[in-house]
Amino acid sequence: MHAVIMAGGRGTRLRPYTTALPKPLVPIGDSYAILEIVLHQLAAAGFSGVTLAVNHLGSLIRAFVGDGRRFGLRVDYTEERVPLSTVGPLFGLRDRLPEHFLVMNGDILTDLDYGDLLRTHAAGGAPLTVATFRRQVKVDFGVLAVSDGRVIEFAEKPTLDYRVSMGVYGLAAKTVASYPAGMPLGFDQLMTSLIEQGQYPADYPFGGYWLDIGRPEDYDEANRTFEAQRDILLPAGLRETL
């Protein structure tokens, strides 16, 4: 199995942590970078190859990961000369990618089974499979539905329940085969295009641990809770070396 990790973002929302380090290399706990945890997880899940899409401070990622041998992986790289968003880097990789592969952001901590997601995607036949997570938001006001100047519904401080994308996807190579190399495209645009064409992405619901480390408060939470989550985030063999 093969995974592509998007590791080229500038991490502007996470400054000042990302002034000297690319976001995937910021440390979690006392011992590990985010990317280090992810690579160990992928190897434990049965992946053999990883492509890292790098840009901002990409030389530091190359120096840290190398050829991937110490993680039990074969790692290669693609470098964005200009920002290509979250799908665009794939368009120049067609000769390296299998029929189905995993794509993920490089700033995620989760105990999602990456191998199961990719196998489920490949068996399901969808052009794209999206790992999703349930979120609830409490609205602090009474909410009205209005039609023709009349209130037709009222809910006092409702809780909104919805599913969000985790930033982890199973993707079929044919889904991106028609896009030219060098074209910027995000997963939001790809999903909208597929839906408009009636090629509906599949949902892979997940109910475990997930944290998208995009803001300083997310990073603080990751460090604050890492010890409690260590056993589910680190593969067994890695835990035993501590």
Long-range contacts (C-beta under 8 A, 24 or more apart in sequence): 1-45, 1-46, 1-47, 1-48, 1-49, 1-98, 1-101, 1-102, 1-115, 1-118, 2-47, 2-48, 2-49, 2-50, 2-51, 2-97, 2-98, 2-101, 2-102, 3-42, 3-47, 3-49, 3-50, 3-51, 3-101, 3-102, 3-103, 3-104, 3-114, 4-50, 4-51, 4-52, 4-53, 4-89, 4-90, 4-93, 4-97, 4-101, 4-102, 4-103, 4-104, 5-35, 5-38, 5-50, 5-51, 5-52, 5-53, 5-104, 5-105, 5-106, 6-53, 6-86, 6-89, 6-103, 6-104, 6-105, 6-106, 7-35, 7-52, 7-53, 7-54, 7-58, 7-61, 7-106, 8-53, 8-54, 8-55, 8-56, 8-58, 8-79, 8-80, 8-83, 8-84, 8-89, 9-55, 9-56, 9-106, 9-107, 10-55, 10-56, 11-56, 11-107, 13-214, 13-215, 13-216, 14-213, 14-214, 14-215, 14-216, 14-219, 17-216, 17-219, 18-56, 21-57, 21-60, 22-54, 22-56, 22-57, 22-58, 22-60, 22-61, 23-106, 23-107, 23-213, 24-61, 24-106, 24-107, 25-57, 25-60, 25-61, 25-64, 26-213, 26-219, 28-109, 28-222, 28-223, 28-226, 29-223, 29-226, 29-227, 29-230, 31-242, 32-234, 33-64, 34-106, 34-107, 34-108, 34-109, 34-213, 35-61, 35-64, 35-65, 35-106, 36-64, 36-71, 37-109, 37-233, 37-234, 38-104, 38-106, 38-108, 39-65, 39-68, 39-71, 39-73, 39-75, 40-71, 40-234, 40-235, 40-238, 41-114, 41-233, 41-235, 42-71, 42-73, 42-102, 42-114, 43-71, 43-72, 43-73, 43-235, 44-235, 44-236, 44-237, 45-113, 45-114, 45-115, 45-116, 46-115, 47-73, 47-102, 47-114, 47-115, 48-73, 48-74, 49-73, 49-74, 49-75, 49-76, 50-74, 50-75, 50-76, 51-75, 51-76, 51-77, 51-78, 51-93, 51-96, 51-97, 52-76, 52-77, 52-78, 52-106, 53-77, 53-78, 53-79, 53-80, 53-84, 53-89, 54-78, 54-79, 54-80, 55-79, 55-80, 55-83, 82-182, 82-184, 83-184, 84-182, 84-183, 84-184, 84-185, 85-184, 85-185, 85-186, 85-189, 86-185, 86-186, 86-187, 87-176, 87-179, 87-185, 87-186, 87-187, 87-189, 87-190, 88-182, 88-183, 88-184, 88-185, 88-186, 90-171, 90-176, 91-176, 91-179, 91-180, 91-181, 91-182, 91-183, 91-185, 92-181, 92-182, 94-173, 94-176, 94-177, 97-173, 98-173, 99-172, 99-173, 99-174, 100-170, 100-171, 100-172, 100-173, 101-170, 101-171, 101-173, 102-168, 102-169, 102-170, 102-171, 103-168, 103-169, 103-170, 103-171, 104-167, 104-168, 104-169, 105-167, 105-168, 105-212, 107-167, 107-212, 107-213, 107-214, 108-166, 108-167, 108-168, 108-210, 108-211, 108-212, 108-213, 109-209, 109-210, 109-211, 109-213, 109-222, 109-229, 109-233, 110-166, 110-168, 110-206, 110-208, 110-209, 110-210, 110-211, 110-233, 111-208, 111-209, 111-229, 111-232, 111-233, 112-166, 112-168, 112-206, 112-208, 112-210, 114-168, 117-168, 117-170, 117-204, 118-170, 120-170, 120-204, 121-170, 121-171, 121-172, 121-202, 121-204, 122-170, 124-202, 126-170, 126-172, 126-200, 126-201, 126-202, 127-171, 127-172, 127-174, 127-175, 127-194, 127-199, 127-201, 128-169, 128-170, 128-171, 128-172, 128-175, 128-190, 128-191, 128-194, 128-201, 128-202, 129-169, 129-170, 129-171, 129-201, 129-202, 129-203, 129-204, 130-165, 130-166, 130-169, 130-191, 130-201, 130-202, 130-203, 130-204, 131-165, 131-166, 131-167, 131-168, 131-169, 131-204, 131-206, 132-163, 132-164, 132-165, 132-166, 132-203, 132-204, 132-205, 132-206, 133-163, 133-164, 133-166, 133-205, 133-206, 133-207, 133-210, 134-161, 134-162, 134-163, 134-205, 134-207, 135-161, 135-162, 135-163, 135-164, 136-160, 136-161, 136-162, 137-162, 163-203, 163-205, 166-206, 166-210, 166-212, 167-212, 170-202, 170-204, 208-232, 209-233
